[in-house]
Amino acid sequence: MLLELAVGDAYGAGFEYADRRLIEERNDLTCYVKHPRHGMLPGSYTDDTQMSIAVAEAIVSGEPWTPELLADRFVDAFRRDAREGYAGRFYDFLRRMEDGAQFLREIVPVSDKSGAAMRAAPVGVFGSVDEVLEKCAVQAAVTHDTDDGIHAAQAAALMTHYFLYDLGPKAELGAFLEAHVPGRWAEPRRGKVGSKGWMSVRAAVTVVLEHDRLSAILQNSVAFGGDVDTVASIALAAASCSPEVAQDLPENLTVLLENGAYGRDYLADLDARLLALVSLPPTEE
């Protein structure tokens, strides 16, 4: 889940809000692409992955699920590995933070953008729909305490939960989401994806429903244009958990993903610890 999320994030980062011509010319999965306006090296992930790491670390810690725990993890993840990719004002905000307590005192959590949804995939490991909804609302409200911000995050988390717990066929994912979270999640998304959380999640649902290979899901996530690293992160995290999706990400994208202290190997290890928490009911004989 996390490794695929990071590949989607890093690959999509080269095309985020880029000109359509770049997408048409370079979106072929052969390599990571350097964004024409950003300084990040190709193969580097962004805030989507770093904040997902923070959420995953909070989950595997087993500590009480509170805003304080999550805020501490967000600050810790940034301070140990400060990087580009965050929205400018939030990046400056994080640079000032000493700990989670300061974060909670000073944050103004009124956004309806995609920040809470992009980090929600790990929450899908919890054992019931109700628990996922509850836990995801807590993590979302730390920064996105709005109906749209919370609902987008809950839908993103339930995407991974649906596949991890084998709750139905892939074709019924949209209907499942609409049964539990307000929003038109089954309605196909077309055209450029803006900054709102529901836009990225609906686009991610669309590509997961319409394609049966991770490679196609990644390529078509980027083809939307706009906030494509978030679309790809959400879509690949969920689709990597589906038995109906061929796990065929190009090896070069995995090999060339950054591998520093919190890169590819760290993600693989954290992924294993996170997915070990999934407890499927015993199969009846």
C-alpha positions, 0 to 999 in steps of 0.5 A: 500500500505505502510503497505503491502510494509513494510511487504514484506520488513521486511519479505524479509529482512531475506532472502536477498542474503541468501543461497538458503538452508535458503529460501527452509527451512524457506520461509513458511510465518509462521514468520519473519526470522532473517538474518544470517549475519545482526543484525536487529531484525525479523519484522524490515523493511529496507531502502525500507520502510523508503525511501517509507515513505519519498516519501509518506510524501512528497506527502501528504505534498502538497509542490512543488515537487522538489529535495529539498523537496525529499532530505529533506524528505530522510534526515529527515526520516533517522535522526529521525529513523536511522536504518540498511538496507541501502547500507554501503556507502549510510548509512555512507553518510546519517549519515553525512547529516544535511539537504537536501541541503547538500544531494544534494550538495554531492550526486553523483547520477549515480546509476542504482541500485534499490534504486529509484525503491524500494521507487517509489510505492507511486508516483502511486497515482498521477492522470495521467500516464504523471504526474506519469512519471514526478514526478517519474523521479524527485524523482529518479534523486535525487539519480539515475540519469541514464536511467536505474535507472529512468526507473525502478522507473517509472515502479514501480510507474506505477504498483501501478498507474495501479491498483489504477486507474483501467486501465486494467486487471492484465494480461495486466500489463506488456504490459501497462508498456512497452507502457510507459517505455522503458524496457522488463517489460512483459518478465518473470524474472527467477533466482536470482535477482541482484542489478540492478533496472530493475531486481527487477521490472521485478521480481515484475511484474512476481510474480504479473502476475503469482499469485493471492494472496498476500501470494503467491506473497510474498512467490514467491518474496523471492523464487527468491533469491538475492535482495528479500526484494526489489522485495517483497516491489514493488510487494506487494505495487502494488498487494495490490491495485489490485481487482484481488489479494486476500488480504490474508497476514498472520495476524501474519506478520502484527501483528509482524511488528515493531510498534515503532514511525514509525512502523505499526500504523504510516504506516497505518495512512500514507497509509490512507492519501496517498490513500485519494489522489487517485481521480477516475473519477465518474462512469457513470450511 
